[in-house]
Amino acid sequence: MAAVITLTTDFGARDPYVAEMKAIILGLNPTVRLIDVSHEVAAHDVIEGALALDAMVAVCPQGTIHVAVVDPGVGTRRRGLVIAASGQFFVGPDNGIFTPVLSRSDWQAFELHAAEYRRSRVSATFHGRDVFAPAAAHLALGVAPARFGPPVTDPVRVPLAASRDVGRGVEGRVIHVDRFGNLVTSIDSETVERLSRSARALTVHIAGRRMPVVRTYGDLAARGAGALVGAHGRLEVAVREGSAAARFRARRGAAVRLSRSTTSRAPRRKRA
């Protein structure tokens, strides 16, 4: 079976940067299959790139090689890495973009140092083409990660928002805003399930507003706001056929609280 290489960058589609990377990979190994994860990561946004990459790990087969290039430090003394973890491989700058991968216990990292696995001329501004693309192609050809350079035991990690228990619920943060304006939070599905076992209902509070937790977008009224567990196992705040980011003027870092209620709301009395 042909090797799979995924590409995640902030390069966009206007310039030839992504095509150049693909040309280098296919020139060294024309049998690989290339998957474009996203090239619309916000410019220089390492955390957004890390989250996009993390979403792919669960759906890619063993042996997949992930190239992630969101690299504001290109050309500086920052290292390039190849990481082996959970049967997959990761290639890119050592700037924290692999933080979710490093949360696993079975990773091994090596510095991209060996000259024979990069282009003969390396631009100080385009390591995606000249260092990371050739490394991925050689990995797909069977080169062992340890052959690229010395082991790295202290790869850079960036702080990712977590959630914490508070009172009758959990507090988290918005960690990503997707193209629909959904506010993806640091509260995971396991936390939602844990709270739901001891609650009659769950509610979410953000920007001074309160809303229900529902199963899917269609459970909300048109333009209605609510929260739900999204496809990547995180609680999301959404507005049906609208943008929660615009409605609540929220972005990454905004506080979100998930609360449980153990008593049902009393029914309203009808007016006589």
C-alpha positions in Angstrom: 0.0 0.0 0.0 1.3 3.5 -0.9 2.4 5.7 2.0 0.0 8.5 3.1 1.5 12.0 3.7 -0.8 14.7 5.1 0.0 18.4 4.8 -1.1 21.1 7.3 0.1 24.7 6.7 -0.7 28.4 6.9 0.5 28.9 3.3 -3.0 29.5 1.8 -3.8 28.7 -1.9 -2.8 32.0 -3.6 1.0 31.3 -3.7 2.8 28.2 -5.1 4.2 27.2 -1.7 2.0 24.1 -1.2 2.5 23.0 -4.8 6.3 23.3 -4.4 6.2 21.0 -1.4 4.1 18.5 -3.2 6.5 18.6 -6.2 9.5 17.9 -4.0 7.7 14.9 -2.3 6.5 13.4 -5.5 9.9 13.9 -7.2 11.5 11.8 -4.5 8.6 9.3 -4.0 6.0 9.3 -6.8 4.0 6.5 -5.2 2.8 8.4 -2.1 -0.8 9.6 -1.5 -1.1 13.2 -0.4 -3.9 14.6 1.8 -4.4 18.3 2.2 -5.6 18.8 5.8 -5.7 22.6 5.7 -3.6 25.4 4.2 -5.9 28.0 5.7 -4.5 27.9 9.3 -4.3 31.5 10.5 -0.9 32.9 9.6 1.7 32.0 12.3 -1.0 30.4 14.5 0.8 27.4 16.0 -2.0 26.4 18.3 -4.6 26.3 15.5 -2.2 24.2 13.4 -1.7 21.9 16.4 -5.4 21.4 16.8 -5.9 20.7 13.1 -3.1 18.1 13.1 -4.5 16.5 16.3 -7.9 16.0 14.6 -6.3 13.9 11.8 -4.4 11.5 14.0 -7.5 9.5 15.0 -8.7 9.0 11.4 -5.4 8.2 9.6 -4.0 4.7 9.2 -0.9 3.4 10.8 2.3 4.6 9.1 0.8 8.0 8.1 3.3 10.8 7.8 2.0 14.2 8.9 3.9 17.3 7.7 2.8 20.4 9.7 4.4 23.8 8.7 3.2 26.8 10.7 6.7 28.2 11.2 7.1 31.9 12.2 10.7 31.0 13.4 11.8 29.6 10.0 15.5 30.2 9.5 16.3 30.8 13.1 18.0 28.3 15.6 14.7 26.5 16.2 15.1 22.8 15.4 13.3 20.7 12.8 11.8 17.4 14.1 10.7 14.0 13.0 8.5 12.3 15.7 7.3 8.7 15.8 4.2 8.3 18.0 1.4 5.7 18.1 2.5 4.2 14.8 2.4 7.5 12.9 5.1 10.0 12.0 5.3 13.8 12.3 7.6 16.2 10.5 7.9 20.0 11.1 9.4 22.8 13.2 10.1 22.4 16.9 7.8 25.2 18.0 5.0 23.5 19.8 2.9 22.5 16.9 3.3 18.8 18.0 2.1 19.5 21.6 -0.9 17.2 21.3 1.3 14.4 19.9 3.7 14.8 22.8 0.9 14.2 25.3 1.1 10.5 24.4 3.6 8.4 26.3 5.2 6.5 23.4 6.8 9.2 21.3 10.4 9.4 20.1 11.8 12.6 18.5 14.8 13.2 16.4 16.3 16.4 15.0 16.3 16.9 11.2 20.1 17.3 10.8 21.4 14.8 8.2 22.2 16.7 5.0 21.4 13.8 2.7 17.7 14.0 3.6 17.1 17.6 2.6 17.6 19.7 -0.5 21.2 20.6 -1.4 20.3 24.3 -1.2 18.1 25.2 1.8 16.4 28.6 1.8 16.3 30.4 5.1 12.7 31.2 4.5 11.2 28.0 3.1 12.0 24.9 5.2 8.6 23.4 4.2 10.0 22.8 0.7 13.7 22.3 1.4 13.7 20.4 4.8 10.3 19.0 5.8 9.0 17.9 2.4 12.2 15.9 1.6 12.2 14.4 5.1 8.6 13.2 4.7 9.4 11.6 1.3 12.4 9.8 2.7 10.3 8.5 5.6 7.8 7.1 3.1 10.7 5.4 1.4 11.5 3.6 4.6 14.3 5.7 6.2 14.2 5.2 9.9 13.5 8.3 12.1 16.8 7.8 14.0 18.8 8.3 10.8 17.7 11.9 10.4 19.7 13.1 13.4 20.2 13.0 17.2 17.4 12.2 19.6 15.5 15.1 21.1 14.2 14.8 24.6 12.9 18.3 25.2 10.7 19.3 22.3 8.9 22.6 22.6 5.4 22.5 24.0 2.8 25.3 24.0 0.2 25.7 26.7 -3.2 24.4 25.6 -6.2 25.4 27.6 -7.7 22.8 29.9 -10.9 22.6 32.0 -11.3 22.5 35.7 -14.0 21.7 38.2 -15.8 24.7 39.7 -18.8 24.5 42.0 -21.5 22.5 40.3 -19.8 22.3 36.9 -16.7 22.8 34.9 -14.9 25.9 33.5 -13.0 25.9 30.3 -11.9 28.2 27.5 -12.6 28.6 23.8 -9.6 27.1 22.0 -10.7 27.4 18.4 -13.2 29.2 16.2 -14.1 27.3 13.1 -15.2 28.7 9.7 -18.9 28.5 10.8 -18.3 30.6 13.9 -18.6 27.6 16.2 -16.7 28.1 19.5 -14.8 24.9 20.2 -13.9 24.6 23.9 -11.4 22.8 26.0 -14.2 20.8 27.7 -14.1 17.3 26.3 -16.9 14.8 25.8 -15.8 12.7 28.8 -16.4 15.6 31.0 -19.8 16.3 29.5 -20.8 12.7 30.0 -19.5 12.7 33.6 -21.6 15.7 34.5 -24.7 14.5 32.7 -24.8 11.3 34.8 -25.6 13.4 37.9 -27.7 16.1 36.4 -31.2 16.5 35.1 -30.0 19.1 32.6 -26.7 20.8 31.5 -26.4 24.5 30.6 -23.6 26.5 29.2 -22.7 30.0 30.2 -20.6 32.3 27.9 -20.4 36.1 27.7 -23.2 36.5 30.3 -25.6 34.3 28.3 -27.0 30.9 29.3 -28.0 28.2 26.8 -28.9 24.5 26.8 -26.8 21.5 25.8 -28.3 19.7 22.8 -27.4 16.7 20.7 -27.1 18.3 17.3 -27.5 21.7 15.5 -31.0 20.7 14.3 -32.2 20.6 17.9 -31.9 24.3 18.1 -34.5 26.8 16.7 -33.4 28.8 13.7 -30.7 31.3 14.8 -31.0 29.7 18.3 -27.9 29.3 20.5 -26.8 26.2 22.3 -23.9 23.8 23.0 -23.2 20.3 21.8 -20.4 17.8 21.6 -18.8 18.1 18.2 -17.2 15.6 15.9 -13.8 15.9 17.5 -15.0 15.2 21.0 -15.1 18.7 22.4 -18.0 20.9 23.6 -18.9 23.6 21.1 -21.0 26.7 21.4 -23.1 27.1 18.2 -25.8 29.3 16.7 -27.9 27.4 14.2 -27.3 28.8 10.7 -25.4 31.6 12.3 -22.1 32.4 14.0 -21.6 32.0 17.8 -18.4 34.0 17.5 -20.2 37.0 16.1 -23.3 36.6 18.4 -21.2 36.5 21.6 -18.2 38.5 20.3 -16.0 35.7 21.5 -12.7 34.4 20.4 -10.0 32.0 21.6 -9.4 32.4 25.3 -13.0 33.3 26.2 -14.3 31.7 29.4 -17.0 29.0 29.2 -18.8 27.3 32.0 -20.7 24.0 31.9 -23.1 23.7 34.8 -25.4 20.9 35.9 -28.9 21.2 37.4 -30.2 18.5 39.7 -33.7 19.9 39.9 -36.1 20.4 37.1 -37.5 23.8 36.4 -41.0 24.3 37.7 -43.6 24.6 34.9 -45.1 28.0 34.3 -48.6 28.6 35.4 -51.1 29.5 32.7 -52.8 32.9 33.1 -56.3 32.8 34.0 
